[in-house]
Amino acid sequence: MTIMRAINEIGIVLYGGVQAACVHGLTDLFGIGAAIASDQQRDGRSALRVTHWEAAPSRDAGCSCVHDSDPRGEPKPRILIIPPTMMDLPDPDVPAGVVAWLRSRHERGAMLVSVCSGAFILAATGVAAGRAVSTHRICAEALAKRFPAISVDPNERIIDHGDVMSAGGFMAWVDVGLLLVDRMLGGAVRAETARFVLSDPTAREARYFAGFAPMQAHGDTAVLKAQDWVHIRDGQGISLASMAAAARLERRTFLRRFANATGMTPIGYCRAVRIARARELLEFGNTPQKEIAQSLGYGDVAAFARAFRKNAGLAPGAYRKRFGLNAASADDFARTGAFRPRLRTFDAATQPREAAVRH
């Protein structure tokens, strides 16, 4: 008799304005992880089933499955991911059936996971009331105003309550995807998935870290855990001991393996993550430089400005003026959720250099 092992199931929720790149990116990432796990098990079964769920024609009829990577029997996703919108915030009038369907799935044991502005739909279900939720900083104020029952914390990359998870900021959907692969399929599959998906760090990983391409395709699962530890905390307030503990390695072994895997020292890596976070804050908001410096652990604005200029080739104020949203656009987004991006052109003679941090 053949014993059939349980299949992990993840559902991705589709709704008006959803970011297609995130939906397809997560689907591909999970598909790659499933293929790797299936090949390792060699039992002919998909290790990870991915489904897409879309609002039924009737506004109050919930969601129906419109894509199934492994259509064998009725899909019952144990994790439901709510992707972000592309530009505007989710419509407050998202079909009531979608919100009710998510709530009922949660009551039946499904974990709800929001990415960036997907937190608006998560909050609408009511399951996050009284709890902290992460989202992208640019929409944090609007989320807090619309849903005062939740605590919005954009400073945390991922907030995991066990039954509810939320993520925000750069690399959010990639971080969520790899984290879920790690939990369901194991660290070895996660490492192979990262190696495949992020095999060209200069062309691919750079999309998620402004001015910094963190090497994650090295295959060292212990070092990857330390990197995740740093990313979630923006590289702030982290000691060498805490990184080694996250990797579950002795200090000397950790230093050697981290340098071999990333080409950087742990201190240099944390510094690069902090600068990447600073770039995001300067580009997508009007947070004063003093607050940015304090939030990222710099003693004063002058120290922050020196570190930023050394990395980016421009002072923080000049960088924001050139690459950030103008004040009106940022205020409009925080108030209404309408994002009107400013087109940016690049000149080889004046474009800030992307200085890599080396070991």
C-alpha positions as CSV (number, residue, x, y, z in Angstrom):
1,M,0.0,0.0,0.0
2,T,1.3,3.4,-0.9
3,I,1.1,6.0,1.8
4,M,0.2,9.4,0.3
5,R,1.8,12.3,2.1
6,A,-0.2,15.5,2.7
7,I,0.2,18.2,0.1
8,N,0.9,21.8,1.3
9,E,-1.6,24.2,-0.3
10,I,-1.2,27.9,-0.8
11,G,-3.9,30.1,-2.2
12,I,-3.4,33.5,-3.8
13,V,-6.4,35.9,-3.7
14,L,-7.2,38.0,-6.8
15,Y,-9.1,41.2,-6.6
16,G,-9.5,44.5,-8.6
17,G,-6.2,46.3,-9.0
18,V,-4.0,43.5,-7.7
19,Q,-0.4,43.6,-8.7
20,A,0.0,41.0,-11.4
21,A,3.8,40.8,-11.0
22,C,3.4,39.7,-7.4
23,V,0.8,37.1,-8.2
24,H,2.8,35.6,-11.0
25,G,6.1,36.0,-9.2
26,L,4.8,34.1,-6.1
27,T,3.2,31.5,-8.3
28,D,6.5,30.9,-10.1
29,L,8.5,30.9,-6.9
30,F,6.3,28.3,-5.3
31,G,6.3,26.3,-8.5
32,I,10.0,26.2,-8.5
33,G,10.1,25.2,-4.8
34,A,7.5,22.4,-5.5
35,A,9.5,21.1,-8.4
36,I,12.7,21.0,-6.4
37,A,11.0,19.3,-3.4
38,S,9.2,16.8,-5.7
39,D,12.5,15.9,-7.4
40,Q,14.1,15.4,-4.0
41,Q,11.3,13.1,-2.8
42,R,10.9,11.4,-6.2
43,D,7.4,10.1,-5.3
44,G,5.5,11.6,-8.2
45,R,3.5,14.0,-6.1
46,S,3.7,17.8,-6.1
47,A,5.0,18.9,-2.7
48,L,3.2,22.3,-3.0
49,R,-0.2,23.0,-4.5
50,V,-0.8,26.6,-5.6
51,T,-4.3,28.0,-6.3
52,H,-5.7,31.4,-7.4
53,W,-9.0,32.5,-5.9
54,E,-11.2,35.2,-7.5
55,A,-14.4,36.9,-6.5
56,A,-17.5,35.0,-7.7
57,P,-19.8,36.7,-10.2
58,S,-22.2,37.5,-7.3
59,R,-20.7,40.1,-5.0
60,D,-21.6,38.1,-1.9
61,A,-20.8,34.6,-3.1
62,G,-17.2,34.4,-1.9
63,C,-14.4,33.2,-4.1
64,S,-13.9,30.5,-6.6
65,C,-10.8,28.7,-7.7
66,V,-9.6,30.0,-11.1
67,H,-6.2,28.3,-11.2
68,D,-4.9,25.1,-9.7
69,S,-1.4,23.8,-10.1
70,D,-2.3,20.3,-9.0
71,P,-6.1,19.6,-9.6
72,R,-6.6,16.5,-7.7
73,G,-9.7,16.8,-5.5
74,E,-11.1,19.9,-3.9
75,P,-8.5,22.5,-3.1
76,K,-8.2,23.4,0.6
77,P,-5.5,26.0,1.0
78,R,-4.0,26.2,4.5
79,I,-2.4,29.6,3.7
80,L,-4.1,32.4,1.8
81,I,-1.9,35.3,0.5
82,I,-3.4,38.7,-0.1
83,P,-1.1,40.4,-2.6
84,P,-0.7,44.2,-2.9
85,T,-2.2,46.6,-5.4
86,M,-0.2,48.0,-8.2
87,M,-0.7,51.7,-7.6
88,D,-3.9,52.8,-5.8
89,L,-4.9,51.3,-2.5
90,P,-7.4,48.5,-2.5
91,D,-11.0,49.7,-3.1
92,P,-12.9,50.1,0.1
93,D,-15.8,48.4,-1.7
94,V,-13.9,45.1,-2.4
95,P,-16.8,42.6,-2.8
96,A,-18.1,41.7,0.7
97,G,-18.0,38.1,-0.4
98,V,-14.2,38.2,-0.6
99,V,-13.8,39.6,2.9
100,A,-16.3,37.2,4.3
101,W,-14.7,34.2,2.5
102,L,-11.3,35.1,3.9
103,R,-12.8,35.4,7.4
104,S,-14.5,32.1,7.1
105,R,-11.4,30.4,5.8
106,H,-9.5,31.8,8.8
107,E,-12.1,30.5,11.2
108,R,-11.6,27.1,9.6
109,G,-7.8,27.2,10.3
110,A,-6.3,28.9,7.3
111,M,-3.4,31.4,7.8
112,L,-4.0,34.8,6.2
113,V,-0.9,36.6,4.8
114,S,-0.9,40.1,3.5
115,V,1.8,41.8,1.4
116,C,2.1,45.6,1.6
117,S,-1.2,47.2,0.7
118,G,-2.9,43.8,0.9
119,A,-3.1,44.7,4.6
120,F,-6.2,46.8,3.8
121,I,-8.1,43.7,2.9
122,L,-6.6,41.7,5.8
123,A,-7.8,44.5,8.1
124,A,-11.3,44.5,6.6
125,T,-11.7,40.9,7.7
126,G,-11.4,41.9,11.3
127,V,-9.1,39.1,12.2
128,A,-6.2,41.5,12.9
129,A,-8.1,43.7,15.3
130,G,-6.0,44.5,18.3
131,R,-2.8,43.2,16.7
132,A,0.2,44.8,15.0
133,V,0.3,44.7,11.2
134,S,3.1,45.6,8.8
135,T,2.7,47.3,5.5
136,H,4.7,49.5,3.2
137,R,5.5,52.8,4.8
138,I,3.9,54.9,2.1
139,C,0.4,53.5,2.9
140,A,0.8,53.1,6.7
141,E,-1.0,56.4,7.5
142,A,-4.0,55.6,5.3
143,L,-4.2,52.1,6.8
144,A,-4.2,53.3,10.3
145,K,-6.9,55.9,9.6
146,R,-9.1,53.5,7.8
147,F,-8.7,50.7,10.4
148,P,-8.1,52.2,13.9
149,A,-8.6,48.9,15.6
150,I,-5.2,47.6,14.3
151,S,-1.7,48.8,15.2
152,V,0.2,49.6,12.1
153,D,4.0,49.1,12.3
154,P,5.8,49.7,9.0
155,N,9.2,49.5,10.7
156,E,8.8,45.7,10.9
157,R,9.4,43.8,7.7
158,I,7.3,40.8,8.7
159,I,5.0,40.4,11.6
160,D,3.9,36.9,12.3
161,H,1.1,36.1,14.7
162,G,0.9,32.4,13.7
163,D,-2.6,32.6,12.2
164,V,-2.0,36.0,10.6
165,M,1.1,37.3,8.9
166,S,1.8,40.7,7.3
167,A,4.8,42.0,5.4
168,G,5.9,45.4,4.0
169,G,8.7,47.2,2.2
170,F,11.1,46.2,-0.4
171,M,11.5,42.5,-1.1
172,A,8.2,41.9,0.7
173,W,6.7,39.2,-1.6
174,V,10.1,37.6,-2.2
175,D,10.7,37.4,1.6
176,V,7.2,36.0,2.2
177,G,7.5,33.4,-0.6
178,L,10.9,32.1,0.6
179,L,9.9,32.1,4.2
180,L,6.8,30.0,3.4
181,V,8.9,27.6,1.3
182,D,11.3,27.3,4.2
183,R,8.5,26.4,6.6
184,M,6.6,24.0,4.4
185,L,9.4,22.4,2.4
186,G,12.5,22.9,4.5
187,G,15.7,24.9,4.5
188,A,17.3,22.9,1.8
189,V,14.5,23.5,-0.7
190,R,14.4,27.2,0.3
191,A,18.1,27.5,-0.5
192,E,17.7,25.8,-3.9
193,T,14.7,27.9,-4.7
194,A,16.6,31.1,-3.9
195,R,19.5,29.9,-5.9
196,F,17.3,29.3,-8.9
197,V,15.1,32.4,-8.6
198,L,18.0,34.8,-7.6
199,S,20.7,33.2,-9.7
200,D,21.7,36.6,-11.2
201,P,22.0,38.9,-8.2
202,T,23.0,42.0,-10.2
203,A,20.0,41.7,-12.5
204,R,17.4,40.3,-10.2
205,E,18.1,40.8,-6.5
206,A,19.0,44.4,-7.2
207,R,15.3,45.0,-8.0
208,Y,14.4,44.5,-4.4
209,F,17.2,46.3,-2.6
210,A,17.9,49.9,-3.9
211,G,21.6,50.2,-4.5
212,F,22.3,46.8,-2.8
213,A,22.1,43.3,-4.1
214,P,22.1,40.9,-1.2
215,M,23.6,37.6,-2.2
216,Q,21.0,34.9,-1.3
217,A,21.7,32.3,-3.9
218,H,24.7,30.8,-2.1
219,G,22.9,27.8,-0.7
220,D,24.1,28.1,2.9
221,T,20.8,27.8,4.8
222,A,22.4,28.9,8.2
223,V,23.6,32.1,6.6
224,L,20.2,32.7,5.0
225,K,18.6,32.6,8.4
226,A,21.0,35.2,9.6
227,Q,20.3,37.4,6.5
228,D,16.5,37.1,7.2
229,W,17.1,38.2,10.8
230,V,18.9,41.3,9.5
231,H,16.4,42.1,6.8
232,I,13.4,41.9,9.1
233,R,15.1,44.4,11.5
234,D,16.5,46.8,8.8
235,G,20.0,46.0,10.0
236,Q,19.4,48.0,13.2
237,G,20.4,47.0,16.7
238,I,21.9,43.7,15.6
239,S,25.0,42.2,17.2
240,L,27.4,39.6,15.8
241,A,26.3,37.3,18.6
242,S,22.6,37.6,17.6
243,M,23.4,36.9,14.0
244,A,25.4,33.9,14.9
245,A,22.6,32.7,17.2
246,A,20.0,33.2,14.4
247,A,22.2,31.0,12.2
248,R,22.8,28.6,15.0
249,L,26.5,28.6,14.5
250,E,29.5,29.2,16.7
251,R,30.9,32.7,16.2
252,R,34.1,31.9,14.4
253,T,32.3,29.4,12.1
254,F,29.6,32.0,11.4
255,L,32.1,34.7,10.4
256,R,33.8,32.4,8.0
257,R,30.7,31.0,6.4
258,F,29.0,34.4,6.2
259,A,32.0,35.9,4.4
260,N,32.2,33.0,2.0
261,A,28.5,33.1,1.2
262,T,28.0,36.9,0.9
263,G,31.4,38.3,0.2
264,M,30.8,40.7,3.1
265,T,31.4,41.0,6.8
266,P,28.3,40.9,9.1
267,I,28.8,44.5,10.1
268,G,29.2,45.6,6.4
269,Y,26.0,43.7,5.5
270,C,24.0,45.4,8.3
271,R,25.3,48.7,7.2
272,A,24.3,48.1,3.6
273,V,20.8,47.0,4.7
274,R,20.4,50.2,6.7
275,I,21.4,52.4,3.7
276,A,19.0,50.5,1.5
277,R,16.2,51.2,4.0
278,A,17.2,54.8,4.1
279,R,17.0,55.0,0.3
280,E,13.4,53.7,0.5
281,L,12.4,56.2,3.2
282,L,13.9,59.1,1.2
283,E,12.3,58.0,-2.1
284,F,8.8,57.2,-0.7
285,G,8.0,59.7,1.9
286,N,8.7,62.9,3.7
287,T,10.2,61.5,6.9
288,P,12.7,64.1,8.3
289,Q,16.3,63.1,8.0
290,K,16.7,63.3,11.8
291,E,14.0,60.7,12.2
292,I,15.5,58.4,9.6
293,A,18.9,58.7,11.2
294,Q,17.4,57.8,14.7
295,S,15.3,54.9,13.4
296,L,18.4,53.4,11.7
297,G,20.7,53.7,14.7
298,Y,22.9,56.7,13.6
299,G,24.0,58.9,16.4
300,D,23.1,62.1,14.6
301,V,22.1,63.4,11.2
302,A,25.7,64.3,10.3
303,A,26.8,60.7,10.8
304,F,23.9,59.4,8.8
305,A,24.6,61.9,6.0
306,R,28.3,60.9,5.8
307,A,27.4,57.2,5.6
308,F,24.7,57.7,3.0
309,R,26.8,60.0,0.8
310,K,29.7,57.5,0.9
311,N,27.4,54.7,-0.4
312,A,25.0,56.6,-2.7
313,G,27.2,59.3,-4.0
314,L,24.7,62.0,-3.0
315,A,23.7,63.7,0.3
316,P,20.4,62.5,1.6
317,G,18.6,65.7,0.8
318,A,19.9,65.8,-2.8
319,Y,19.0,62.1,-3.2
320,R,15.4,62.8,-2.1
321,K,15.1,65.8,-4.3
322,R,16.2,63.9,-7.3
323,F,14.6,60.4,-6.8
324,G,11.8,60.9,-4.3
325,L,8.2,61.5,-4.7
326,N,7.4,65.2,-4.6
327,A,5.7,66.4,-1.4
328,A,2.3,66.7,-3.1
329,S,2.4,63.2,-4.5
330,A,3.4,61.7,-1.1
331,D,0.7,63.6,0.7
332,D,-1.9,62.6,-1.8
333,F,-1.0,58.9,-1.5
334,A,-1.1,59.0,2.3
335,R,-4.5,60.8,2.2
336,T,-6.2,59.1,-0.7
337,G,-4.2,56.1,-1.8
338,A,-3.7,57.6,-5.2
339,F,-0.2,57.3,-6.4
340,R,0.9,59.4,-9.4
341,P,4.5,58.5,-10.0
342,R,7.0,61.1,-11.2
343,L,8.9,59.9,-14.2
344,R,12.7,59.9,-13.6
345,T,15.4,60.1,-16.2
346,F,19.0,59.0,-15.7
347,D,22.1,60.7,-16.9
348,A,25.3,58.6,-16.9
349,A,27.3,61.7,-15.8
350,T,25.1,62.5,-12.8
351,Q,23.5,59.3,-11.8
352,P,24.5,58.3,-8.2
353,R,27.0,55.4,-8.2
354,E,25.8,52.1,-6.8
355,A,28.7,51.5,-4.5
356,A,28.9,47.9,-3.4
357,V,29.9,47.1,0.1
358,R,32.8,44.7,0.0
359,H,34.4,42.5,2.6
